[in-house]
Amino acid sequence: MKNPEKSKNKNKRDTIVELKNLTWKELEQLPKEKTIFFLPISPMEEHGPHLPVGTDFLTAEDTSKAAIQKIQQKDDTVHCILLPSVPLGYCEFSTDFPGSFSVSSHTVKDIVYSFGSSLATHGFKYLVVCTYHMALGHLKGIYAAMQKLRKKYHMQVCEPWAPVFYSQDISKAEPKLGFETDKELHAGFRETSLMKYQYPYLVSPLYQTLPHFYKDLDSPRIVFQKLKDLGVTQGYIGNPSKADATYGRWFFNFTVDTYVLATFSLLNNEKPRPLPKDMKNKMRLLFWQ
């Protein structure tokens, strides 16, 4: 005979609680010290001729949900609340392709800050910003909002993925592939693998025919230029033809584990992992967009 209490706890751990489905009274009754909110935010943006424009958005949303389930399985006293996913971000460099919708860094800052300040006003303390879009103009808005939330409300807030993305963590941890992946900047091997795992029916078979294409986007001289002006005529940088769903599953789970680790660090009042120093300096020098 099944233990009904055990089944009840299992269902609780597997349930994704979304803000949009709660009443204000239910929110008010949540324990402030054990409630953490997740905000997925990434723009609609072209991802080559083979991936959907929602690639970053779908990944941010799906990894957030998977992280919530894993956190609740580890500690069912933690209340994880999924905020509405925001399909916006700064991606001005790719707007010469249809399907890329860019907002300013200031707008990104205002959106993240508005969510955080509204929660903090009612006593909530923890916010995880989940983005898969790594453009510095986008991140500048997010990090400026987080800094303001910490300063004004002493809110514990973090963005887990950029510090990992801009380090060597992925290449050190990933399965041995026999080719370099550090130059997979946009819609290449990694993201195509990810989408083959998540949404194979959204990946065009065209990916198999796309040649490896690399472009250095690190030079300060190319700031504010669009992709086509830089010779990125197909909207991807990397090697999508090598994409593999098994790697995509590993990459997805690696992201989820990154969110989980960052969340528990936040709940333990530990300082979030910072961006690498060189990326912080680049972001600081970047004009507001």
N, C-alpha and C positions, 0 to 999 in steps of 0.2 A: 504494500500500500504506500502511495506517495505521501511524503510529508508536506502538508499544505503550506506550512510556514516557510519551508525551504523553497518551494515553488514560487511563493510570493516574493521572497528576497531575490530570487533569480530574475523574475520579471522586472523588479525594480532596477537591478543592475543593468539590464539590457534596454531599458526604456530611455529614449531621448526626450527630455522635457524641453519644449520650445516655449519661449516667452509669449509668443502670439496666442498660445492656448490657455494661458493662465489669467486669473482675475487679479485685480490689484490686492485683494484680500489675501489670496494665496501667496503672492509675492511678499507682502508685508510680514507674513508668518514664517518665512524662511529664516533659518539661523544665519546671521550675518557673517559669523566666523567660519562657517563651513559651506558657504555658497560661492560659487565661482561662475562667471559668465564668459561665454565664448562668442567672439565676433568674427565671422568669416567675411573678408573683404578683398576682392580682386576684380579688376575690370574685364569687360568684354574686349578682347584683343585678338587680332589675327595671329594665327599660329601655323603659318605655312599653308600650302595648298592641300594639306592632308589631315589637319586637326581642326576641331571646332573652335570658334572664337571664345567659347566658354571654358577652355581648358584650365586656366588658372582658377577661375571661379568655382568650377565643379570640384577641383582638387582641394581647394581651401575648405569648401563645405563638407566634402566627404571625409577628409582627414579629421576635421573637427568632430564629426559625429562618431567616428571610430575611436578617437581619443577619449571622448566622453564615456563611451561604453567600457573602455579599458580602465579608466580611472575609477569608475563605479564598481567594477569587478574587484579592483584592488582595495578599495575602501568605500563601502556603501553608506558611510556616514557623510560623505561629501555630496553636496547637492550641485550638480552641473546643469546650467541653463544655457540653451542655445539661443542666441539672439538672431534676428532675421539677417540672412546673408545680404551683403551689400555689393551689387554688381558694378562698382565704380572704382576708379583709380587713375593715377597719372600714367599715360602711355602715349604722349604726344608724338614721340619718335616713330610710332607705327601707324599714325592716322592717315598716311598716304595709301593705306590698304582699307578697303571696305570692311566693316565689322569691328574696327577699333574705335572705342568711345572714351575719350580722355577728359578728365576734369583736372583742375589745378591742384597743386600740392596743398594750397590753403584749404581747398574744399575737402580734401582727404583729412587734413587736420581737424577741421570743423566737425566732420562726421564722427570720427573716432572720439573726439573730445565730448561731443554732445551725448553719445551713448554713455561714456564713462561718468560724466558729471551728473547726468540724470540718475544713474545708479548710486553714485556716491552721496548725493543729496539725501537719499533714503537709507543711508547707513551701510550700503554694500561696499566691500573693500577689494574685491578681486576681479580682474578682467584679463583675459588672454585674447590678444588680437591675432587672428589666424589669416595670414596672407601667403599666396604662392607667387605673387608678382613682385619681382626683386628690383624693379627700376628704382634708382636712387631718388628721383623726384617723388615717387610714391612713398617710399620709406621715410623720406624727410618729413612728410606730413604726419605719418603714423608716429614717428619718434618724437616730434614736436608736441603732439597731443599727449603722449604718454608722460613726457616731462612736465607738462602743465598740470596733468591730473595728479602726479606725485607731489608737486609743489603746493597746489591749492587744497587738495583733499587728502594727501598722504595715502593715496590709493596704491595698492599693489597691482601693477600692470606690466605685462611683458608681451613681446612679439618674438616667438621662439625660433622661427625658421631662418631669418636673415643671418644671424650670427653663425649658424651652421653652414648655410649656403655659401657664404663668403669666407669660409675657412677651408681646410683640407679634410674635414671630417668625412665627407661623402666618399671621396676617392680612396681614403684609407680604409673605410669600412666595407665598401661595396665588393661584391664577388669579383674574382679575377676574370677580366674580359678579353685580354689580349690586345686591347687598343686603348688609347687615351680618352678619357671622358671629361677632363677639366675644361675643354673648349666647347662643350655642349651648352651653348648660351641660350638658345631659344628654339623651341619646337624641333630639337634634334633627337638624339638617341634616348636621352633620359625621359623627356616629356612624352615622346611617342611611345616608349615602353610603358610609361605610366598609364596612358590612355588606352593602350592595347589591353592592359590588365583591367582598368576600371570600366571602360566603355568601348569595347572592340568594334561595336557596330557603328560608332561615330568616327572611326579611323578609316580614311580613304585608302584603298589598295595602292593608290598612287605613291604612298610612302616608300614602297619597295623599289621604285625606280629613281628616287631622288638622289643625286650625287652628293658626296660629302662637300660641305661648303663652310669655310671658316672666314671670319672677319674680326679683326681686332677692334673692339669697341671701347678700349681702355684709355685711348688718347684724349687729353683735354680739348684737342682741336676739333673733335667731332661732336662736342656737346651741342645740343639743340638742333642737330641735323636729323633728317628723317632717314629711315632705312633704305628707301629706294635711292636717295641721293648718295648713300654709301655703297651702293652696288648690291644691296640685299634685295634683289628683284623678286624673289619667291617667298620672302617673309620668314625664312628659317636660317638658323646658324648652327651647324652641327652635322650629324650623320644619322638621319632618321631611318635609313634603309636597314640598319643593323638592329632596329628595335626588337625587343623580346619581352613577352608578357611576364615571364618568370622574373626577369629583372624588375619589371614594373611593379610586381607584387612586393619584392624586397624594398624598392624605393618608397612605395606607399607606406609600408609598415615602419620603415626607418623614420619617415616623417611623423607618423602617429606616435612612435616612441619618443621622439623629440618633444612633441607637445605634452605628453604625459609627464616626462621628467621635469619640464619647465613648470608645469602646473603644480606638482608636489613641492617644488622648490619655492614657488610663490606662496603656497599655503603654509610653508615653514618659515615664511618671512625672510627668505634668503634673497640676496641681490640677483636679479636676472643676469644671464650671460650677456655681456656687452658685444656690440659689433667690433670686428677687428679694427685696430687703430687707423689703418690706412683708409678703410671705408668710412669711418667717422669723419676723418679729415676731408675726404672727397664730398661727403654729404654737407659738411659745414661750409665748404666753399661754393656749393651749388646754389645758384640764385633761386629764389622762390619762383615757382612756375605758375 
